[in-house]
Amino acid sequence: MDKRKVIDAYRRGFLTVRECGQILGVEERQLQSLLMLEEGKPACMPTSRRIGS
């Protein structure tokens, strides 16, 4: 699974931080670094394509 999609799912509230780390195979400190790196990037799914909106 693409790491950006996993991080996006975490940001949208579908995953806990622990689940996100487990899927990516990283520890919490590494995950925090990944989240900071991905912070400036756009979400994987544009808001106009959200399911259920």
Residue, then its C-alpha position, 0 to 999 in steps of 0.5 A: m500500500d502506498k505510504r501516502k494513502v496510509i498517512d492520508a487515512y490516518r489524517r482523515g481519522f480512519l486509522t489510529v497512529r498505532e495502526c498507521g505505524q504498523i501498516l507502514g512498518v515504522e516506529e512512532r518516532q519514524l512515523q512522526s518524521l514521515l508525518m512532518l515530511e508529508e504535511g506540506k503535500p496535498a491529500c491523495m484524494p481531492t476533497s471533491r471526490r470524497i465518498g459520502s459527501 
